[in-house]
Amino acid sequence: MARRLAPALVMLVAGVAFLAATAAPEGTADRARKGGTLRLASFNEVDSLDTALAYGLWSWPIVYATCAKLFTLPDAAGAKGARVVPEVVDDWDMSPDGRTYTFLLRTSFRFHTGARVTAQSFADAFNRNARPQLGSPAPDFMREIVGVEAVSKGTAGSVSGVRVLGRYRLRIVLTRPVADFTARLTLPFFCPVPPGTPPTEAEKLAGSGPYYVADRVVNQQIVLKRNPYYRGDRPANVEEVVWRTAVSREECLAAVQQDVLDHCVHFSTPATAWRPLAEQYGVNKGRLFVSPGPATWFLVFNHDRPAFRGRGQIPLKKAINYAIDRPALTRPFGYLAGRRTDQLLPPALGARVASIYPLGGSNIAVARRLLQQVRSRPTRLVLYMSNSPTQVTIAQSVALDLGRLGIDVEVKHFDAEILVQRLGTRGEPFDIALNGWAADYGDAGSFLEPILNGKDLGPTGNLNVSYFDDPQTNARIEAASRLTGEARRKAWADLDVDLMRDNPPVAPIIHINTRAFISKSFGCFLMHPFYGVDIAAACKK
């Protein structure tokens, strides 16, 4: 999961920056005023507005505003925005074996056309998602629903485990218990669809949330309007949203400063602009907002390679965590986009505050002592990086740090897309690499399990690119995956800290922040940790 990060690899490395510490803003304190037009822009076009296909940094703010799901993530910043809450679901129960969910739906939801959102609307979405001709990423998140595989293989026309029991009663049967199932249902893939929606990409779908897509001209603009039939609990303050696409970063920034636009969405502000903006407006004081996001960047250790294979090499992994200069490694990311860390879990997902390794610089003395305990001490390591200027600089810093331990580093640079493919290929001859990871929804397991579980490793397409396969960790992952609520959150947070202390599979570097600069007329600003700018919560002053 968290695959949305891969297409944005180059942009994240080129545009993110460092912030020692900051509180997550809950949004501006303006009283919501109804009406007006919210004016947004991005330097690129959205990947899709079809909820079964939308999986990009620009499309998700739009589908969050135009979709009402069975469960959702609240209109809130930071960890509060990662809580799973019912939306269309009014009441629900789960069978004792954890495999059958029965949902009673609220009767007040309608599409912008006036048609009612019913249990069949959601069943149609599940069936459509599973059909192979659509090519939706959704089957990865619904694979445990009975009958999904049959539809994906073309041997069935509908998902047998999704049953409509009545106009507003829906039942979903799983092949096994899935403790984060309701969290998965917060994903946009599970938005309801009107009857007869074909299994081919739609330019726009009927809106079931506070807004709907009223117009779209590719590479020009997208227009959202308020859903006149919306009776849900979410806000819908502005009358309409005009989102311009293919706007240069420089033009976008100038337009926000002149109050011609209200916000440049995700990476649409020049990377060099953040420092002067902070000097002029301050941080979290009304115009420039910085808050924790769901992503972490880290150095991976390839456990298939002799340098990191076996328990006798654990001291080497600890030594590298002590030797790297995290301030130097985060500095090339730019300004104002992250927090130095020695943990994997981002703050929004319940990370425990625990400083195990030095965050203010390297500790070479401790690193050298640990190096004396290594069973097989390497003299040379191969480091894979992208060829972006930022990663070239980071590679130089890593080589300098490890050189102080007497380890030569051979750096190999690749285009970002090629790097992702190589890291996911088992047997690729790298020892260390820089990797980024982000959660798709509000569950710590969705972040840690794909990159730590050694049971799912294959020849290609691996997400666990450290090739970490530790039986004790695999058992703890299975145990944590069965838990719910606070026990689940604690189990994943404890696993993160314990691993980094006792057997670190990686060397975490930075938790990524989200940054936003807004116009003087943008009120009620809220940056959601998973969806970005919260269109529904926005208002105009």
N, C-alpha and C positions, 0 to 999 in steps of 0.2 A: 504494500500500500504506500501511500505518500508519494505516488509516482508523479504527481504534478510538479515536483521539484526538478526532475530531469530536464524538461524542455526549457526551464528558466535558468539552467546552470550558468550560462555565460552572463546573463543579466545580473544574477545575484552576486557573482564574484566581482563584476565590474562596478556594481552600484552600491553595495552595502558599506556600512561604516561603523565606527566604534563609539560606544557610550559606556562609561564606567558603571553607571547605575542610574536608573530612572524609575519613577512610579508610573504605573499604567493609568492614563487618563480615562476617566469614566465618560468623557465627552464634555463639551463646553456647557457652561451653566445657564445658557440662554433658555428662556421660556419658549417652548415650541409655539411658533406662529404658523397658522395654516395658510397655504397658498404659495404662489410664486413658482419660479422655474429654477431647478438645480442644474448648473452647467458644468459638465465633466468633460474630460478629454483623455485620450491615451495615444501614445506614439504608434501603436500597432492596432490591428483589427482583432476583435475577439475570435476565439477559436470556433465557437458555435453558440447559438442561442437555443438549440435543441437540448432540453434538460437531460436526455439520455446520453448526450455526447459532450456537453460542456464540461471541460476539465482544466480550464485555464485560469490564470490570475486575473484576467480581465472579464471573463464571462461569469465568474462566480458572484461578484457583487450584484450583477443583473438578475441572475436566477434566484439569488437569496431574496431579492425584492419582489419577484414576480411569482413565487411559488409558495404554496402552503403544504407542508409535508405532514406525515403521520406524527413525527417527532421533529423537534428543531433545536437549534442553539439560540439562546436568548440574545436580544439586542443589548449587549454589554461588552465591555472591553476586558482584556486580561483573562484570568482564570474563570471569572463569572460567565464569560462568553463561551466557555467550553462545557458548561453543564447541559445535560440532555433533559429537555422538558417536552411534554405532550403539546401538540399544536392542533391538528385535526382530530386526534384521538381524544375522546371524552373520558373513557374508562377502558381498562384492559386487564386481562389476567393471563397467567402462564401456567401450563400444566405442571404437575409435580415433577415430571421427568425433564422439564426445561425445553421441550421440543415443540410445543404447540402454543401459539399466541393467538388470543382472540381479542379483537379490537372493536369497541363500540365507538362510532364516529359522531362528531358533532354535526348537526343538521344545518348549521348556519353558513357553511362555506359554499361559495359559488365561483365559477369562472367569470371572467369579465364579460362573457357573452350572456350571462344570466343563467346558464345551465348549472345545475347543482353538482357539487363534488360529492360523489358517492363511493361506496366500497368498490363498485365496478371500475370507477376512475383509477383507483390504485391498482386493482388487479390488471387492468389493461396496461398500466405502466410496467409492472413486473413482466408480463408476457412480452411486451414490446422490447424491453431491455434484453431479454434472453435470446431473441432471434438473431441468428448469426449475420444476416444480411445488413443489420444496422451497425454492427461493429462497436457497440457500446462497451465502455470499461466496466459497466455495472455488474456483469456476471462474476467478476473477481470478488465483489462484496456480497453477493447473494448465492454463492456456490453451495451453501449448506441448505438451501431451500429445496425441499423434495420436488423433483421434476425439472429443475433448471438445466441439468446436464442433457436431458432428453431433448428439450427445445433447442439448446445450443448445438446439438448434433443433427438437428433437423428431423428427429424421429417422433416429435410431438409438436402440436400446435399451440399448446398452452401449458403453463406451469401447474402441475397437478397439486403441488403443496400450497397454492394460493387459492383460497375458496371464498366465494361471496355467499354469506349466510343470510343476508337480507340487504335491504337498500343501504343501511348504514352499519352493517356488521361484516367484518372481514376476519378470516382465519388464515394464519400462515403456519405451516408445519415444516419443521427442520429435520434433517437427517441426524443431527446431534445437537446437544445444547451449545449455544453460542452466547456467552455472557455479555458481549458488547453488541448484540443484535439491534437493540433500540438505538444505540449510538450510530450504527451504520445507516439506520433509516433516516438520519438527519442529512444524509448526502443528497445533493440535487437530483441524482439519477432517479430517485424515488418520488419525484413530483407526480401528481395525478395528471392524466391526459384525457381529453374529450373522447367520446365514442368514435370509432372509425379512424383513429390516428394511424397512418400507415407506418410500417417498419423501415422507413427511409428518412433521411435527415430533413427536418422541417426548418424553414427559415425563421419561423417564430411559432410558438405554441400559445394556446389560450392561457392567460394568467389566472392563477388561483390565489395569489398572495395579494399584498397591498397594491401592487402595480401590475401592469401588463405591457408587453411590447406593442406599441401602436404603429410604429413605422421603422423601417431599416433600409438604409442605402449603403451597401457594402463599400468600405473604405471612405465613407463620408460621415455618417452619423446614425445613431440609434435613438429613438424617442420612446420614453416610457410615459404612460399616463396612469392616473389613479384608477384602480379597479372600483367602479361605482357600486358593485355588489359585495365588496369585502366587508365582513362582519367579524373578523378575527380580532385577536388581542394586540397585534403589532401596530405601531404608529404608521401613519401615512400622511405626512405633513405637507410636502410640496405638491403642487397640482400636477406638475410634469417634470421629467428629467430629459435633458438634451445632452447626449454623449457624443462628442465628436471623436472620430478615429483618424489615424494617420496624421496626427499633429506633431510637429517636431518638438523635442524637449525644450529647446530655447523659446520657441513661440508659445508653448504652453505656459512656461514659467512667467513670461512677460504678461500674458493674458490674465493670470491669477493675480499678479502684483497690481495690475490695472483694473481689477474687478470686472474683467470681461468674461473670465471663466472662474469657477469656484474651486476646482481641484484637479490636479494632474494625477491620474490613477496609476498606481504600481509602476515604478521605474520610469515614469514619464516626466520626471524632473531631472535636470542635469545633475550628475553626481557631484560636480564641483560647486553646486549652489548651496549645499546644506550648511556649510560653515558660515558663509556670510548671512544666510537667512537666520541662523541661530544667533549670530551676533546682533542682528537688527531687531529680531522679534522675541528672543529668548526661546526656551523649550517648555512646552506644555503651559504656555501663558496666553493662548488665544489664537495664534496663527500657525505655529509650527508644533506638531504633535509627534511624540515618539512613544511607542509602547511595545511590550514583548510580543513576538510572533511565535509561530509553531515550528520554527526551523533551527537546526544546529549544524555547524560545520566542524569537521574533525579529521584528524589523520587516522587512516585505517592501517592496521598491521595485518599483513597477509599470512594467516596461520597455516597455509599450505607450504610456505617457504621454510627452509631450515632455520632461519634467524628467529622465527616466532613459533615454531612447532614444538609442542611439549611443555611440560611444567617447568623444566629446567631453564626455559627461556623467559619465564614470567619476570624475573628481575630486569631483563633488558627492556621490557615494555614499561615497567615502572621507571627505569632510568631515563627513557626518552620523555616520559611525562614530566619528570623533574628537569630535564635538560632544555626543553623547548622554552623559548622566550615568548610567552603568550602576548604581552604588549606589542612586541615586534611583529608577531604573526597577524595580529588583528589590525595593526596600523595600515597595511596596504588595502584593506577593505574600504578605506575612506574615512568618513566622519559621520557619526551619529546613527549607526545601524546595528549595534549589537553589544553584548556584554560578555567579557571574558569568562570562561567557565572550564571546569574539569569534570562536568557531568554531561550526559547525553540528553536527558529529558528537558525540554524547554519549560520555563516557568508556568506557562499557561496549562501545562499538563500535570502539575502537581509535583514538580521537582523538589527534592529536599535540599536545603541550603547546607552544603558540606564542602569545605575547602580541603581537599586531600593533597593536591599538588599546588605549587606556587603559581599564583595568578598575577603577581606583580613583577615577574621576571623569572629567570632560570635559577636553579640551585645546582650548580655543577658539582659541588662537593658531595652532596647526597647521591647524585646520579653516578659519580665515579665509584662510590662505595658499593652501590647496587650492581654496577658492572662487574665487580670482582666476584659476584655470586652467580654470574651467568654460566651455564654449563658449556655453551659453545659461543664464544664471543666473536661476532662478525667484524670484519675490517672494511667491508663495503656493502652498501645497500642501494637498491634501485628504487628511485622515487618517480612515480607517475603524476603528472600535473597537466592541466590544460595549458594552451599557449597564450592565454590572455595575459596582458601586462601585470594584472594583479597577482595571478598565480606564478608568474615568473619571479616576481619579487618575493612571494611567500616561499618558493622553492629555495631561493638564495638564503633566506633566513634559516630554513630547516637544515640546509647543508652546513651553514656556519655553526649552528648549535650542535649537530652531531659530530662535526669535525673536532669540536672541543673534547669529545669523548674518544677521539682516535678512530672514528668511523668515517670513511669516505662515502660520499653520496653521489651516485650517478643519476642525473635528472633527465627524464625523457618527457618531452612536451607533445601534446596531441590537440587537435581540434576537439571542442567540448563533446560533440556527439560521438566521435570516435573513442574518446576517453571513457564515456559511459559504457559503450559496448565492450571495450577491453576489460574494464574493471569487473563487468558481469560475467566474463568468460573464465571458467575455472582452468587453471594451469597457466594463465598469463603471467609472465616472469617479472612481476613487480613485488617489492617488499613493503613499500609504504605508498600511500596515495592520499590526496585530499578529496574528501567526499562531503556532500551536503544531504540533509534528510529533513523532511517536513511531514507533519501529520495531516491527514485529510479530514479528520473529525475529532471530536473531543474525547479521546480515550488514549491513555498512556500506552496501553498494549498495542494499539495500532501504530505507535511510533517505534517501540522497542522490539516487538516480536519479529518483524520482517528482517531487521538488520542484525539480530543476535541468534535466531533459531538456526541450529545447524542441521536440522532434520529435513529441510526443504532444498538443500543444495543440489544443483544440477549442472550440466555441462555449460549452459549459457543462460543469459537473462537473470542472473542471480542478483538479489537485493542485498543479501548478506555478503558484501564484497570484502570483508575481512576474513571470510571463510572460517569463522569462529564456530567450532563444533565441540562444545564442552558438555558432557553428559549431565553434570550437576546443574549447569545453567539451563539446559534443555528441560530438565525436570522442574526447575523453578518456574520456567516460562509456562509449562503446562499447568502447573498449580495456580499461578496467577491468572491464567486465562479462564479458569473456572469460577473465579471470584466476582463479586459485584460490589457496587457502592464504595464506601470508604475503605473496606478491606482490600478491594482491588487496587485502588489508587495507592495505598500504602505498600502493597506487595511489589508493584512496579517501581515505585520510588526507592524502596529498599534494595531491590535488585540492581538498579542503576548505581547506587552508592557502593554497595558491596562489591560489585564487579570492578568498579574503578579503583577501589582500595586493594582488592586481593588478586585480581587477574584481569587487568584492563585490556579489552579487545581493541581499543582505539585510544587516541589522545584527543579529547574534546578541546576545541579552541574558542568558539564563540556561539552564543545564542543570538539569533538574528532578531532585530527589532523591526517594526513597521514604522515608516516615517510618512508624514503628510503635511503639506503646506496648503493652507486654504485662504480663500479671499476674505476680505473684511466683511462681506455680506453673508458668508456661510455661517449659519447658526446650528446649534444642536449637533455638532460634529461628533461622530463616534467611529472609531476604527475597530472593527471586529477582528479577533485574532485569526479566524479562518476565512472570512469572506471579504476582508478589506473594508473599504468605505461603506458604511451602513446607510444605504439610500433611504430605507423606510424611516429611519430615525432622524434624518436630516431635516433642517428647516432653514428658511431664509430670514435674516434679520429685517 
